[in-house]
Amino acid sequence: MFNNILVPIDGSPLSYRPVTAAIEMAKARQGSLVLLSVAEPRLFNASDRDALMDGAIVEQQHARMARAYLAQAVEAAERAGVSCEPVVVQSRLPCDEIVAVARHRHCDAIFMATRGRMGLLDQLFDESTTQQVLQKSTVPVLVFP
């Protein structure tokens, strides 16, 4: 079944919902977890030195926050005796990173949360990351509402 499970965590309370189930599944199968947080890059591109330095500082802060988001899940996995690998990547496209990390880390499932049913306008203009992962993933995705 699922021996190596990817759990994307964005720091929102909802994103931690799949952690317990992923830990239980991995423990039962003597499997492992890959815990992923995608840090946002700076929001602008610039060419002058001051702007580049400021952008680098912002990216470092985002990476620090992404690592902090994983700490709670890493601790829970370690308490349960489940092997886990925390991964932080930087991208403007979390969906693509989730799918790529699942492939590169040989995950056989993705456990992730969703905001739930989106309104009509949201569906027309903004597809959720979860919906995008469901469309692009080559491994099963278990979605937690």
N, C-alpha and C positions, 0 to 999 in steps of 0.2 A: 504494500500500500504506500504510505507516505513516510519516507525515511529522512529526507532532507527538505525542510519546510522553510520557505521564505516568508517573513512577516515584515511588511513595510510599516514604518511608524513615522508620523509627521509631527508628533508632539501634542496633537489634540487628544482629549480624553477618549474620544471614539476610536482612535487608531490603536489604543491599547487593548480593546475588547477581544481581538483574536489571540492575544498572547497566551492566556491561560489554556485555551483549547490546543494551541500549537505545542505548548510545553507538554500537556498531557499526551497528545498523540506521539510526539517524539520520544517521550519517556516509555510509553507502552511498546514502541517499536525499536527501542534502543537507537533512535535516530538523533538528528541534530537540527539546529535552527540556524538560519541566516537572518539576522536582524538588520534591516536596511533603513537608513534615513537619507533623504535626498535634500542636500543643502542648496539654497538658491544662490546663483551667482549674482554679481552686482547687476543692477537694473539698467545700467547705461554703458555705453562704450565711449571712451574718451581717448584723446591723444596727448593732452598736456600732463606733465609729470605729477602735479598735485592731484588731479582728478584720478590718475592711475593709482597713486598711493592710497587715496581715500577709498577707491574701489577695492583694492587689495585688503584693506582693513575690514571693510564690510563683508567680503567673502570669508575672511578668517573668523569673524564673529558668527556668521551663518554656519560655518563648519563646526565651531565650538558648540553652538546650540544644537545642531544635529547630533553630535556625539552625546550631549547631555540627554536628549530625548531617548536615546537607546539605553541609558544607564539603568533605568527602572526595569526594563525587560531583561537585560543581561543579568541583573541581580536575581530576578525571579527564576530564570533558567538555571543559574548556578545553585540557588537554594534547592531546586528540584533535582539537581544532579544531571542536568541535560547540557550537553555540549552546545555552545553557540558561538557564532562568529559575528561580531558587530561590523557593519560596513557603512561607511559614509561616502557618498559620491556627490558631485556638484553638477546640477543640470537645470535647465529651464523646462525640461520635459520629464517629469517624474514617471510617467507611464513607460516611456522608452527605457528608462534606467531600471525600473522594476523588472521588466521583461528581460533586459540584458543581464542583469545580475542573476536572475533565476537560471538563465541559460549558462552563464559562465561558472556559476557555483554548483551546477548540476542539481538544482532543486527539482523535486518531483511534485511539488504543490506550492501554491501561494495562498496564504491565509490573510485576508485583508478586510478592513471595515469599509462601509459605505455610509454616506450621509442619509441614505434612504431615498425614497421617491422624490424626484426633483419635479418642480413645477413645469408647466408647458414652456414658458419662456426660457427657463434654464435648459430644458431639453433641446430647444431650437438653437440656442446660442452658445451653450457651454456644456459640453459632454464631460461627465465626471471622470476622474482618473480611474476609478474602479471600472467604469464602462469601457474605457479604452484598454485597460489591462485584459478584461474579459474578451475583447475582440482580437487582441494581438498575442495573447499568451498561447504557448504550445503545451503547457502543463495545466492540470486542473486548478481552478481558482475557487476557493471556498470563501464566500462573502458573508460577513457578519453585519447585520443591520444595527 
